[in-house]
Amino acid sequence: MVTYVICNSAGEIITVCRCEELPNEIEREFNIPEGGFIIDLTGQKPFETLEVLEIHNGYQADAKKKKLIPKP
């Protein structure tokens, strides 16, 4: 099971997904907004136990470091 987030260029989380595999290149092109990026959270302990909605509502992305940080 993989967990990943899709973010826009400002670091706002567009979607959080928990599924069997990461999206392929075509799916990425279709789902990631221009300038956006994907962060793979698979295997990162703080996120493995959180529900998808908790990640979406409680975190934002640092667009430069491409990692999630808690919302202030």
Predicted model as a PDB file, atoms N, CA, C, CB and O in Angstrom, pLDDT in the B-factor column:
MODEL        1                                                                  
ATOM      1  N   MET A   1       0.844  -1.176   0.000  1.00 91.00           N  
ATOM      2  CA  MET A   1       0.000   0.000   0.000  1.00 91.00           C  
ATOM      3  C   MET A   1       0.890   1.241   0.000  1.00 91.00           C  
ATOM      4  CB  MET A   1      -0.961  -0.003   1.220  1.00 91.00           C  
ATOM      5  O   MET A   1       1.807   1.350   0.814  1.00 91.00           O  
ATOM      6  N   VAL A   2       0.622   2.165  -0.903  1.00 95.00           N  
ATOM      7  CA  VAL A   2       1.382   3.409  -0.982  1.00 95.00           C  
ATOM      8  C   VAL A   2       0.471   4.575  -0.605  1.00 95.00           C  
ATOM      9  CB  VAL A   2       1.980   3.611  -2.408  1.00 95.00           C  
ATOM     10  O   VAL A   2      -0.744   4.532  -0.801  1.00 95.00           O  
ATOM     11  N   THR A   3       1.090   5.605  -0.064  1.00 96.00           N  
ATOM     12  CA  THR A   3       0.383   6.843   0.261  1.00 96.00           C  
ATOM     13  C   THR A   3       1.154   7.980  -0.381  1.00 96.00           C  
ATOM     14  CB  THR A   3       0.242   7.050   1.818  1.00 96.00           C  
ATOM     15  O   THR A   3       2.372   8.079  -0.232  1.00 96.00           O  
ATOM     16  N   TYR A   4       0.438   8.840  -1.097  1.00 96.00           N  
ATOM     17  CA  TYR A   4       1.104   9.981  -1.717  1.00 96.00           C  
ATOM     18  C   TYR A   4       0.159  11.168  -1.762  1.00 96.00           C  
ATOM     19  CB  TYR A   4       1.594   9.629  -3.134  1.00 96.00           C  
ATOM     20  O   TYR A   4      -1.060  11.017  -1.687  1.00 96.00           O  
ATOM     21  N   VAL A   5       0.745  12.352  -1.886  1.00 97.00           N  
ATOM     22  CA  VAL A   5      -0.048  13.568  -2.024  1.00 97.00           C  
ATOM     23  C   VAL A   5       0.320  14.244  -3.333  1.00 97.00           C  
ATOM     24  CB  VAL A   5       0.176  14.528  -0.823  1.00 97.00           C  
ATOM     25  O   VAL A   5       1.459  14.167  -3.791  1.00 97.00           O  
ATOM     26  N   ILE A   6      -0.651  14.898  -3.918  1.00 97.00           N  
ATOM     27  CA  ILE A   6      -0.434  15.724  -5.099  1.00 97.00           C  
ATOM     28  C   ILE A   6      -0.641  17.168  -4.657  1.00 97.00           C  
ATOM     29  CB  ILE A   6      -1.405  15.327  -6.291  1.00 97.00           C  
ATOM     30  O   ILE A   6      -1.663  17.509  -4.062  1.00 97.00           O  
ATOM     31  N   CYS A   7       0.342  18.004  -4.957  1.00 97.00           N  
ATOM     32  CA  CYS A   7       0.321  19.395  -4.513  1.00 97.00           C  
ATOM     33  C   CYS A   7       0.432  20.336  -5.705  1.00 97.00           C  
ATOM     34  CB  CYS A   7       1.458  19.662  -3.517  1.00 97.00           C  
ATOM     35  O   CYS A   7       0.954  19.977  -6.760  1.00 97.00           O  
ATOM     36  N   ASN A   8      -0.075  21.551  -5.507  1.00 96.00           N  
ATOM     37  CA  ASN A   8       0.111  22.564  -6.547  1.00 96.00           C  
ATOM     38  C   ASN A   8       1.444  23.281  -6.303  1.00 96.00           C  
ATOM     39  CB  ASN A   8      -1.082  23.586  -6.561  1.00 96.00           C  
ATOM     40  O   ASN A   8       2.148  22.968  -5.343  1.00 96.00           O  
ATOM     41  N   SER A   9       1.784  24.218  -7.148  1.00 94.00           N  
ATOM     42  CA  SER A   9       3.096  24.875  -7.062  1.00 94.00           C  
ATOM     43  C   SER A   9       3.269  25.691  -5.783  1.00 94.00           C  
ATOM     44  CB  SER A   9       3.299  25.776  -8.263  1.00 94.00           C  
ATOM     45  O   SER A   9       4.397  25.976  -5.381  1.00 94.00           O  
ATOM     46  N   ALA A  10       2.157  26.073  -5.137  1.00 94.00           N  
ATOM     47  CA  ALA A  10       2.228  26.840  -3.893  1.00 94.00           C  
ATOM     48  C   ALA A  10       2.363  25.941  -2.664  1.00 94.00           C  
ATOM     49  CB  ALA A  10       0.995  27.716  -3.753  1.00 94.00           C  
ATOM     50  O   ALA A  10       2.521  26.438  -1.548  1.00 94.00           O  
ATOM     51  N   GLY A  11       2.300  24.625  -2.859  1.00 95.00           N  
ATOM     52  CA  GLY A  11       2.426  23.691  -1.750  1.00 95.00           C  
ATOM     53  C   GLY A  11       1.103  23.288  -1.121  1.00 95.00           C  
ATOM     54  O   GLY A  11       1.092  22.581  -0.113  1.00 95.00           O  
ATOM     55  N   GLU A  12      -0.012  23.723  -1.696  1.00 96.00           N  
ATOM     56  CA  GLU A  12      -1.313  23.306  -1.194  1.00 96.00           C  
ATOM     57  C   GLU A  12      -1.590  21.876  -1.647  1.00 96.00           C  
ATOM     58  CB  GLU A  12      -2.432  24.267  -1.681  1.00 96.00           C  
ATOM     59  O   GLU A  12      -1.339  21.521  -2.798  1.00 96.00           O  
ATOM     60  N   ILE A  13      -2.099  21.073  -0.746  1.00 97.00           N  
ATOM     61  CA  ILE A  13      -2.425  19.690  -1.088  1.00 97.00           C  
ATOM     62  C   ILE A  13      -3.708  19.668  -1.910  1.00 97.00           C  
ATOM     63  CB  ILE A  13      -2.573  18.816   0.193  1.00 97.00           C  
ATOM     64  O   ILE A  13      -4.746  20.172  -1.479  1.00 97.00           O  
ATOM     65  N   ILE A  14      -3.622  19.082  -3.087  1.00 96.00           N  
ATOM     66  CA  ILE A  14      -4.777  18.929  -3.964  1.00 96.00           C  
ATOM     67  C   ILE A  14      -5.512  17.638  -3.611  1.00 96.00           C  
ATOM     68  CB  ILE A  14      -4.344  18.927  -5.457  1.00 96.00           C  
ATOM     69  O   ILE A  14      -6.738  17.624  -3.506  1.00 96.00           O  
ATOM     70  N   THR A  15      -4.764  16.567  -3.431  1.00 96.00           N  
ATOM     71  CA  THR A  15      -5.361  15.280  -3.096  1.00 96.00           C  
ATOM     72  C   THR A  15      -4.367  14.413  -2.334  1.00 96.00           C  
ATOM     73  CB  THR A  15      -5.836  14.559  -4.365  1.00 96.00           C  
ATOM     74  O   THR A  15      -3.153  14.548  -2.482  1.00 96.00           O  
ATOM     75  N   VAL A  16      -4.910  13.530  -1.524  1.00 97.00           N  
ATOM     76  CA  VAL A  16      -4.129  12.521  -0.806  1.00 97.00           C  
ATOM     77  C   VAL A  16      -4.670  11.177  -1.262  1.00 97.00           C  
ATOM     78  CB  VAL A  16      -4.222  12.695   0.778  1.00 97.00           C  
ATOM     79  O   VAL A  16      -5.882  10.960  -1.246  1.00 97.00           O  
ATOM     80  N   CYS A  17      -3.793  10.277  -1.665  1.00 95.00           N  
ATOM     81  CA  CYS A  17      -4.220   8.961  -2.146  1.00 95.00           C  
ATOM     82  C   CYS A  17      -3.522   7.856  -1.367  1.00 95.00           C  
ATOM     83  CB  CYS A  17      -3.932   8.813  -3.651  1.00 95.00           C  
ATOM     84  O   CYS A  17      -2.338   7.942  -1.042  1.00 95.00           O  
ATOM     85  N   ARG A  18      -4.288   6.825  -1.081  1.00 96.00           N  
ATOM     86  CA  ARG A  18      -3.736   5.605  -0.482  1.00 96.00           C  
ATOM     87  C   ARG A  18      -4.250   4.474  -1.362  1.00 96.00           C  
ATOM     88  CB  ARG A  18      -4.164   5.420   1.063  1.00 96.00           C  
ATOM     89  O   ARG A  18      -5.446   4.182  -1.382  1.00 96.00           O  
ATOM     90  N   CYS A  19      -3.330   3.837  -2.091  1.00 94.00           N  
ATOM     91  CA  CYS A  19      -3.737   2.812  -3.044  1.00 94.00           C  
ATOM     92  C   CYS A  19      -2.618   1.782  -3.206  1.00 94.00           C  
ATOM     93  CB  CYS A  19      -4.097   3.445  -4.411  1.00 94.00           C  
ATOM     94  O   CYS A  19      -1.643   1.793  -2.454  1.00 94.00           O  
ATOM     95  N   GLU A  20      -2.762   0.909  -4.173  1.00 95.00           N  
ATOM     96  CA  GLU A  20      -1.814  -0.191  -4.359  1.00 95.00           C  
ATOM     97  C   GLU A  20      -0.470   0.234  -4.957  1.00 95.00           C  
ATOM     98  CB  GLU A  20      -2.432  -1.229  -5.237  1.00 95.00           C  
ATOM     99  O   GLU A  20       0.559  -0.364  -4.642  1.00 95.00           O  
ATOM    100  N   GLU A  21      -0.467   1.257  -5.816  1.00 93.00           N  
ATOM    101  CA  GLU A  21       0.787   1.673  -6.454  1.00 93.00           C  
ATOM    102  C   GLU A  21       0.752   3.149  -6.809  1.00 93.00           C  
ATOM    103  CB  GLU A  21       1.056   0.838  -7.711  1.00 93.00           C  
ATOM    104  O   GLU A  21      -0.317   3.753  -6.899  1.00 93.00           O  
ATOM    105  N   LEU A  22       1.929   3.722  -7.009  1.00 92.00           N  
ATOM    106  CA  LEU A  22       2.027   5.112  -7.433  1.00 92.00           C  
ATOM    107  C   LEU A  22       1.481   5.254  -8.850  1.00 92.00           C  
ATOM    108  CB  LEU A  22       3.490   5.610  -7.358  1.00 92.00           C  
ATOM    109  O   LEU A  22       1.528   4.301  -9.627  1.00 92.00           O  
ATOM    110  N   PRO A  23       0.970   6.422  -9.190  1.00 91.00           N  
ATOM    111  CA  PRO A  23       0.440   6.609 -10.547  1.00 91.00           C  
ATOM    112  C   PRO A  23       1.547   6.527 -11.593  1.00 91.00           C  
ATOM    113  CB  PRO A  23      -0.281   7.958 -10.657  1.00 91.00           C  
ATOM    114  O   PRO A  23       2.693   6.890 -11.331  1.00 91.00           O  
ATOM    115  N   ASN A  24       1.190   6.047 -12.773  1.00 92.00           N  
ATOM    116  CA  ASN A  24       2.161   5.991 -13.857  1.00 92.00           C  
ATOM    117  C   ASN A  24       2.330   7.393 -14.455  1.00 92.00           C  
ATOM    118  CB  ASN A  24       1.716   4.970 -14.948  1.00 92.00           C  
ATOM    119  O   ASN A  24       1.660   8.335 -14.032  1.00 92.00           O  
ATOM    120  N   GLU A  25       3.200   7.524 -15.410  1.00 91.00           N  
ATOM    121  CA  GLU A  25       3.539   8.831 -15.994  1.00 91.00           C  
ATOM    122  C   GLU A  25       2.324   9.525 -16.612  1.00 91.00           C  
ATOM    123  CB  GLU A  25       4.622   8.664 -17.053  1.00 91.00           C  
ATOM    124  O   GLU A  25       2.156  10.734 -16.453  1.00 91.00           O  
ATOM    125  N   ILE A  26       1.488   8.781 -17.307  1.00 93.00           N  
ATOM    126  CA  ILE A  26       0.297   9.371 -17.931  1.00 93.00           C  
ATOM    127  C   ILE A  26      -0.665   9.889 -16.862  1.00 93.00           C  
ATOM    128  CB  ILE A  26      -0.416   8.332 -18.834  1.00 93.00           C  
ATOM    129  O   ILE A  26      -1.203  10.989 -16.989  1.00 93.00           O  
ATOM    130  N   GLU A  27      -0.879   9.105 -15.818  1.00 91.00           N  
ATOM    131  CA  GLU A  27      -1.753   9.544 -14.727  1.00 91.00           C  
ATOM    132  C   GLU A  27      -1.188  10.779 -14.037  1.00 91.00           C  
ATOM    133  CB  GLU A  27      -1.946   8.416 -13.708  1.00 91.00           C  
ATOM    134  O   GLU A  27      -1.941  11.676 -13.656  1.00 91.00           O  
ATOM    135  N   ARG A  28       0.116  10.831 -13.875  1.00 90.00           N  
ATOM    136  CA  ARG A  28       0.744  11.995 -13.254  1.00 90.00           C  
ATOM    137  C   ARG A  28       0.515  13.247 -14.091  1.00 90.00           C  
ATOM    138  CB  ARG A  28       2.246  11.756 -13.064  1.00 90.00           C  
ATOM    139  O   ARG A  28       0.143  14.294 -13.561  1.00 90.00           O  
ATOM    140  N   GLU A  29       0.734  13.140 -15.387  1.00 89.00           N  
ATOM    141  CA  GLU A  29       0.526  14.280 -16.284  1.00 89.00           C  
ATOM    142  C   GLU A  29      -0.901  14.794 -16.206  1.00 89.00           C  
ATOM    143  CB  GLU A  29       0.859  13.894 -17.723  1.00 89.00           C  
ATOM    144  O   GLU A  29      -1.138  16.001 -16.232  1.00 89.00           O  
ATOM    145  N   PHE A  30      -1.837  13.882 -16.110  1.00 92.00           N  
ATOM    146  CA  PHE A  30      -3.250  14.238 -16.090  1.00 92.00           C  
ATOM    147  C   PHE A  30      -3.670  14.858 -14.754  1.00 92.00           C  
ATOM    148  CB  PHE A  30      -4.096  13.010 -16.378  1.00 92.00           C  
ATOM    149  O   PHE A  30      -4.496  15.770 -14.732  1.00 92.00           O  
ATOM    150  N   ASN A  31      -3.111  14.374 -13.645  1.00 93.00           N  
ATOM    151  CA  ASN A  31      -3.583  14.755 -12.315  1.00 93.00           C  
ATOM    152  C   ASN A  31      -2.787  15.847 -11.612  1.00 93.00           C  
ATOM    153  CB  ASN A  31      -3.590  13.570 -11.462  1.00 93.00           C  
ATOM    154  O   ASN A  31      -3.317  16.509 -10.719  1.00 93.00           O  
ATOM    155  N   ILE A  32      -1.538  16.051 -11.988  1.00 94.00           N  
ATOM    156  CA  ILE A  32      -0.723  17.055 -11.310  1.00 94.00           C  
ATOM    157  C   ILE A  32      -0.844  18.387 -12.045  1.00 94.00           C  
ATOM    158  CB  ILE A  32       0.763  16.604 -11.232  1.00 94.00           C  
ATOM    159  O   ILE A  32      -0.592  18.461 -13.248  1.00 94.00           O  
ATOM    160  N   PRO A  33      -1.235  19.451 -11.314  1.00 95.00           N  
ATOM    161  CA  PRO A  33      -1.369  20.749 -11.970  1.00 95.00           C  
ATOM    162  C   PRO A  33      -0.018  21.290 -12.432  1.00 95.00           C  
ATOM    163  CB  PRO A  33      -2.032  21.746 -11.030  1.00 95.00           C  
ATOM    164  O   PRO A  33       1.027  20.870 -11.934  1.00 95.00           O  
ATOM    165  N   GLU A  34      -0.043  22.210 -13.372  1.00 94.00           N  
ATOM    166  CA  GLU A  34       1.193  22.796 -13.886  1.00 94.00           C  
ATOM    167  C   GLU A  34       2.010  23.382 -12.736  1.00 94.00           C  
ATOM    168  CB  GLU A  34       0.885  23.885 -14.942  1.00 94.00           C  
ATOM    169  O   GLU A  34       1.496  24.161 -11.933  1.00 94.00           O  
ATOM    170  N   GLY A  35       3.267  23.008 -12.666  1.00 94.00           N  
ATOM    171  CA  GLY A  35       4.147  23.469 -11.604  1.00 94.00           C  
ATOM    172  C   GLY A  35       3.996  22.680 -10.312  1.00 94.00           C  
ATOM    173  O   GLY A  35       4.742  22.898  -9.357  1.00 94.00           O  
ATOM    174  N   GLY A  36       3.029  21.761 -10.279  1.00 96.00           N  
ATOM    175  CA  GLY A  36       2.786  20.959  -9.088  1.00 96.00           C  
ATOM    176  C   GLY A  36       3.735  19.775  -8.992  1.00 96.00           C  
ATOM    177  O   GLY A  36       4.602  19.582  -9.844  1.00 96.00           O  
ATOM    178  N   PHE A  37       3.556  18.993  -7.948  1.00 96.00           N  
ATOM    179  CA  PHE A  37       4.450  17.865  -7.708  1.00 96.00           C  
ATOM    180  C   PHE A  37       3.751  16.818  -6.859  1.00 96.00           C  
ATOM    181  CB  PHE A  37       5.748  18.330  -7.025  1.00 96.00           C  
ATOM    182  O   PHE A  37       2.682  17.057  -6.296  1.00 96.00           O  
ATOM    183  N   ILE A  38       4.374  15.662  -6.782  1.00 96.00           N  
ATOM    184  CA  ILE A  38       3.866  14.544  -5.994  1.00 96.00           C  
ATOM    185  C   ILE A  38       4.892  14.225  -4.912  1.00 96.00           C  
ATOM    186  CB  ILE A  38       3.581  13.290  -6.895  1.00 96.00           C  
ATOM    187  O   ILE A  38       6.099  14.288  -5.149  1.00 96.00           O  
ATOM    188  N   ILE A  39       4.398  13.881  -3.719  1.00 96.00           N  
ATOM    189  CA  ILE A  39       5.266  13.465  -2.623  1.00 96.00           C  
ATOM    190  C   ILE A  39       4.823  12.071  -2.199  1.00 96.00           C  
ATOM    191  CB  ILE A  39       5.210  14.480  -1.417  1.00 96.00           C  
ATOM    192  O   ILE A  39       3.664  11.861  -1.844  1.00 96.00           O  
ATOM    193  N   ASP A  40       5.744  11.130  -2.239  1.00 96.00           N  
ATOM    194  CA  ASP A  40       5.472   9.763  -1.813  1.00 96.00           C  
ATOM    195  C   ASP A  40       5.696   9.686  -0.301  1.00 96.00           C  
ATOM    196  CB  ASP A  40       6.383   8.733  -2.580  1.00 96.00           C  
ATOM    197  O   ASP A  40       6.803   9.930   0.181  1.00 96.00           O  
ATOM    198  N   LEU A  41       4.651   9.349   0.436  1.00 96.00           N  
ATOM    199  CA  LEU A  41       4.732   9.262   1.896  1.00 96.00           C  
ATOM    200  C   LEU A  41       4.869   7.829   2.385  1.00 96.00           C  
ATOM    201  CB  LEU A  41       3.510   9.894   2.522  1.00 96.00           C  
ATOM    202  O   LEU A  41       4.887   7.582   3.590  1.00 96.00           O  
ATOM    203  N   THR A  42       4.963   6.901   1.474  1.00 94.00           N  
ATOM    204  CA  THR A  42       5.027   5.486   1.814  1.00 94.00           C  
ATOM    205  C   THR A  42       6.200   5.216   2.747  1.00 94.00           C  
ATOM    206  CB  THR A  42       5.144   4.631   0.544  1.00 94.00           C  
ATOM    207  O   THR A  42       7.332   5.619   2.480  1.00 94.00           O  
ATOM    208  N   GLY A  43       5.910   4.529   3.841  1.00 93.00           N  
ATOM    209  CA  GLY A  43       6.947   4.142   4.783  1.00 93.00           C  
ATOM    210  C   GLY A  43       7.332   5.222   5.778  1.00 93.00           C  
ATOM    211  O   GLY A  43       8.175   4.978   6.640  1.00 93.00           O  
ATOM    212  N   GLN A  44       6.751   6.394   5.690  1.00 93.00           N  
ATOM    213  CA  GLN A  44       7.051   7.459   6.640  1.00 93.00           C  
ATOM    214  C   GLN A  44       6.093   7.325   7.824  1.00 93.00           C  
ATOM    215  CB  GLN A  44       6.929   8.873   5.969  1.00 93.00           C  
ATOM    216  O   GLN A  44       4.897   7.582   7.695  1.00 93.00           O  
ATOM    217  N   LYS A  45       6.622   6.927   8.963  1.00 90.00           N  
ATOM    218  CA  LYS A  45       5.811   6.571  10.122  1.00 90.00           C  
ATOM    219  C   LYS A  45       4.740   7.583  10.508  1.00 90.00           C  
ATOM    220  CB  LYS A  45       6.693   6.363  11.272  1.00 90.00           C  
ATOM    221  O   LYS A  45       3.611   7.173  10.778  1.00 90.00           O  
ATOM    222  N   PRO A  46       5.025   8.866  10.549  1.00 88.00           N  
ATOM    223  CA  PRO A  46       3.948   9.753  10.999  1.00 88.00           C  
ATOM    224  C   PRO A  46       2.706   9.688  10.106  1.00 88.00           C  
ATOM    225  CB  PRO A  46       4.452  11.179  11.054  1.00 88.00           C  
ATOM    226  O   PRO A  46       1.598   9.949  10.573  1.00 88.00           O  
ATOM    227  N   PHE A  47       2.877   9.350   8.851  1.00 94.00           N  
ATOM    228  CA  PHE A  47       1.753   9.369   7.918  1.00 94.00           C  
ATOM    229  C   PHE A  47       1.082   8.012   7.752  1.00 94.00           C  
ATOM    230  CB  PHE A  47       2.215   9.857   6.583  1.00 94.00           C  
ATOM    231  O   PHE A  47      -0.051   7.942   7.276  1.00 94.00           O  
ATOM    232  N   GLU A  48       1.759   6.935   8.134  1.00 90.00           N  
ATOM    233  CA  GLU A  48       1.180   5.598   7.984  1.00 90.00           C  
ATOM    234  C   GLU A  48      -0.039   5.390   8.864  1.00 90.00           C  
ATOM    235  CB  GLU A  48       2.214   4.547   8.302  1.00 90.00           C  
ATOM    236  O   GLU A  48      -0.957   4.654   8.502  1.00 90.00           O  
ATOM    237  N   THR A  49      -0.049   6.042  10.024  1.00 91.00           N  
ATOM    238  CA  THR A  49      -1.155   5.830  10.961  1.00 91.00           C  
ATOM    239  C   THR A  49      -2.262   6.872  10.817  1.00 91.00           C  
ATOM    240  CB  THR A  49      -0.634   5.843  12.381  1.00 91.00           C  
ATOM    241  O   THR A  49      -3.333   6.708  11.401  1.00 91.00           O  
ATOM    242  N   LEU A  50      -2.032   7.923  10.064  1.00 95.00           N  
ATOM    243  CA  LEU A  50      -3.041   8.963   9.884  1.00 95.00           C  
ATOM    244  C   LEU A  50      -4.034   8.583   8.793  1.00 95.00           C  
ATOM    245  CB  LEU A  50      -2.376  10.297   9.546  1.00 95.00           C  
ATOM    246  O   LEU A  50      -3.690   7.906   7.824  1.00 95.00           O  
ATOM    247  N   GLU A  51      -5.254   9.027   8.970  1.00 96.00           N  
ATOM    248  CA  GLU A  51      -6.266   8.873   7.924  1.00 96.00           C  
ATOM    249  C   GLU A  51      -5.956   9.875   6.809  1.00 96.00           C  
ATOM    250  CB  GLU A  51      -7.718   9.092   8.496  1.00 96.00           C  
ATOM    251  O   GLU A  51      -5.300  10.890   7.040  1.00 96.00           O  
ATOM    252  N   VAL A  52      -6.427   9.584   5.621  1.00 96.00           N  
ATOM    253  CA  VAL A  52      -6.200  10.449   4.457  1.00 96.00           C  
ATOM    254  C   VAL A  52      -6.689  11.876   4.730  1.00 96.00           C  
ATOM    255  CB  VAL A  52      -6.913   9.873   3.213  1.00 96.00           C  
ATOM    256  O   VAL A  52      -6.003  12.842   4.396  1.00 96.00           O  
ATOM    257  N   LEU A  53      -7.851  12.004   5.325  1.00 97.00           N  
ATOM    258  CA  LEU A  53      -8.415  13.322   5.610  1.00 97.00           C  
ATOM    259  C   LEU A  53      -7.571  14.081   6.640  1.00 97.00           C  
ATOM    260  CB  LEU A  53      -9.855  13.182   6.112  1.00 97.00           C  
ATOM    261  O   LEU A  53      -7.462  15.304   6.561  1.00 97.00           O  
ATOM    262  N   GLU A  54      -6.981  13.378   7.591  1.00 97.00           N  
ATOM    263  CA  GLU A  54      -6.105  14.024   8.572  1.00 97.00           C  
ATOM    264  C   GLU A  54      -4.866  14.608   7.902  1.00 97.00           C  
ATOM    265  CB  GLU A  54      -5.692  13.025   9.660  1.00 97.00           C  
ATOM    266  O   GLU A  54      -4.412  15.694   8.264  1.00 97.00           O  
ATOM    267  N   ILE A  55      -4.331  13.900   6.942  1.00 97.00           N  
ATOM    268  CA  ILE A  55      -3.177  14.410   6.192  1.00 97.00           C  
ATOM    269  C   ILE A  55      -3.593  15.640   5.398  1.00 97.00           C  
ATOM    270  CB  ILE A  55      -2.598  13.318   5.244  1.00 97.00           C  
ATOM    271  O   ILE A  55      -2.912  16.665   5.421  1.00 97.00           O  
ATOM    272  N   HIS A  56      -4.710  15.531   4.699  1.00 97.00           N  
ATOM    273  CA  HIS A  56      -5.179  16.637   3.850  1.00 97.00           C  
ATOM    274  C   HIS A  56      -5.447  17.898   4.660  1.00 97.00           C  
ATOM    275  CB  HIS A  56      -6.446  16.229   3.103  1.00 97.00           C  
ATOM    276  O   HIS A  56      -5.070  18.994   4.245  1.00 97.00           O  
ATOM    277  N   ASN A  57      -6.089  17.753   5.803  1.00 97.00           N  
ATOM    278  CA  ASN A  57      -6.474  18.915   6.609  1.00 97.00           C  
ATOM    279  C   ASN A  57      -5.369  19.428   7.526  1.00 97.00           C  
ATOM    280  CB  ASN A  57      -7.670  18.571   7.434  1.00 97.00           C  
ATOM    281  O   ASN A  57      -5.382  20.599   7.905  1.00 97.00           O  
ATOM    282  N   GLY A  58      -4.421  18.581   7.886  1.00 97.00           N  
ATOM    283  CA  GLY A  58      -3.431  18.971   8.879  1.00 97.00           C  
ATOM    284  C   GLY A  58      -2.056  19.345   8.359  1.00 97.00           C  
ATOM    285  O   GLY A  58      -1.202  19.785   9.128  1.00 97.00           O  
ATOM    286  N   TYR A  59      -1.829  19.174   7.051  1.00 97.00           N  
ATOM    287  CA  TYR A  59      -0.496  19.404   6.498  1.00 97.00           C  
ATOM    288  C   TYR A  59      -0.547  20.241   5.234  1.00 97.00           C  
ATOM    289  CB  TYR A  59       0.189  18.084   6.210  1.00 97.00           C  
ATOM    290  O   TYR A  59      -1.582  20.355   4.578  1.00 97.00           O  
ATOM    291  N   GLN A  60       0.579  20.813   4.918  1.00 97.00           N  
ATOM    292  CA  GLN A  60       0.803  21.476   3.638  1.00 97.00           C  
ATOM    293  C   GLN A  60       2.208  21.099   3.208  1.00 97.00           C  
ATOM    294  CB  GLN A  60       0.619  23.048   3.735  1.00 97.00           C  
ATOM    295  O   GLN A  60       2.990  20.579   4.004  1.00 97.00           O  
ATOM    296  N   ALA A  61       2.522  21.359   1.965  1.00 96.00           N  
ATOM    297  CA  ALA A  61       3.840  20.982   1.448  1.00 96.00           C  
ATOM    298  C   ALA A  61       4.784  22.175   1.444  1.00 96.00           C  
ATOM    299  CB  ALA A  61       3.718  20.404   0.034  1.00 96.00           C  
ATOM    300  O   ALA A  61       4.381  23.309   1.185  1.00 96.00           O  
ATOM    301  N   ASP A  62       6.028  21.899   1.732  1.00 95.00           N  
ATOM    302  CA  ASP A  62       7.089  22.881   1.528  1.00 95.00           C  
ATOM    303  C   ASP A  62       7.508  22.672   0.080  1.00 95.00           C  
ATOM    304  CB  ASP A  62       8.318  22.707   2.565  1.00 95.00           C  
ATOM    305  O   ASP A  62       8.145  21.673  -0.253  1.00 95.00           O  
ATOM    306  N   ALA A  63       7.146  23.619  -0.778  1.00 91.00           N  
ATOM    307  CA  ALA A  63       7.359  23.455  -2.218  1.00 91.00           C  
ATOM    308  C   ALA A  63       8.834  23.364  -2.581  1.00 91.00           C  
ATOM    309  CB  ALA A  63       6.724  24.605  -2.970  1.00 91.00           C  
ATOM    310  O   ALA A  63       9.172  22.722  -3.576  1.00 91.00           O  
ATOM    311  N   LYS A  64       9.720  23.978  -1.816  1.00 93.00           N  
ATOM    312  CA  LYS A  64      11.152  23.914  -2.121  1.00 93.00           C  
ATOM    313  C   LYS A  64      11.756  22.579  -1.711  1.00 93.00           C  
ATOM    314  CB  LYS A  64      11.892  25.049  -1.424  1.00 93.00           C  
ATOM    315  O   LYS A  64      12.540  21.995  -2.458  1.00 93.00           O  
ATOM    316  N   LYS A  65      11.395  22.095  -0.526  1.00 95.00           N  
ATOM    317  CA  LYS A  65      11.964  20.846  -0.014  1.00 95.00           C  
ATOM    318  C   LYS A  65      11.174  19.616  -0.440  1.00 95.00           C  
ATOM    319  CB  LYS A  65      12.038  20.897   1.490  1.00 95.00           C  
ATOM    320  O   LYS A  65      11.633  18.487  -0.267  1.00 95.00           O  
ATOM    321  N   LYS A  66       9.984  19.834  -0.997  1.00 93.00           N  
ATOM    322  CA  LYS A  66       9.107  18.748  -1.434  1.00 93.00           C  
ATOM    323  C   LYS A  66       8.841  17.762  -0.283  1.00 93.00           C  
ATOM    324  CB  LYS A  66       9.732  18.009  -2.641  1.00 93.00           C  
ATOM    325  O   LYS A  66       8.990  16.549  -0.436  1.00 93.00           O  
ATOM    326  N   LYS A  67       8.446  18.319   0.869  1.00 95.00           N  
ATOM    327  CA  LYS A  67       8.050  17.473   2.003  1.00 95.00           C  
ATOM    328  C   LYS A  67       6.884  18.144   2.720  1.00 95.00           C  
ATOM    329  CB  LYS A  67       9.252  17.233   2.988  1.00 95.00           C  
ATOM    330  O   LYS A  67       6.658  19.347   2.580  1.00 95.00           O  
ATOM    331  N   LEU A  68       6.149  17.345   3.490  1.00 96.00           N  
ATOM    332  CA  LEU A  68       5.004  17.879   4.202  1.00 96.00           C  
ATOM    333  C   LEU A  68       5.412  18.459   5.533  1.00 96.00           C  
ATOM    334  CB  LEU A  68       3.959  16.810   4.401  1.00 96.00           C  
ATOM    335  O   LEU A  68       6.314  17.964   6.209  1.00 96.00           O  
ATOM    336  N   ILE A  69       4.713  19.535   5.893  1.00 96.00           N  
ATOM    337  CA  ILE A  69       4.920  20.176   7.191  1.00 96.00           C  
ATOM    338  C   ILE A  69       3.536  20.420   7.801  1.00 96.00           C  
ATOM    339  CB  ILE A  69       5.743  21.527   7.053  1.00 96.00           C  
ATOM    340  O   ILE A  69       2.565  20.613   7.069  1.00 96.00           O  
ATOM    341  N   PRO A  70       3.440  20.414   9.135  1.00 96.00           N  
ATOM    342  CA  PRO A  70       2.140  20.677   9.754  1.00 96.00           C  
ATOM    343  C   PRO A  70       1.668  22.093   9.430  1.00 96.00           C  
ATOM    344  CB  PRO A  70       2.218  20.477  11.281  1.00 96.00           C  
ATOM    345  O   PRO A  70       2.467  23.022   9.317  1.00 96.00           O  
ATOM    346  N   LYS A  71       0.349  22.233   9.283  1.00 94.00           N  
ATOM    347  CA  LYS A  71      -0.210  23.567   9.078  1.00 94.00           C  
ATOM    348  C   LYS A  71      -0.099  24.352  10.375  1.00 94.00           C  
ATOM    349  CB  LYS A  71      -1.688  23.490   8.602  1.00 94.00           C  
ATOM    350  O   LYS A  71      -0.227  23.787  11.462  1.00 94.00           O  
ATOM    351  N   PRO A  72       0.136  25.635  10.265  1.00 88.00           N  
ATOM    352  CA  PRO A  72       0.237  26.446  11.489  1.00 88.00           C  
ATOM    353  C   PRO A  72      -1.102  26.573  12.193  1.00 88.00           C  
ATOM    354  CB  PRO A  72       0.776  27.836  11.164  1.00 88.00           C  
ATOM    355  O   PRO A  72      -1.192  27.220  13.236  1.00 88.00           O  
TER     356      PRO A  72                                                      
ENDMDL                                                                          
END                                                                             
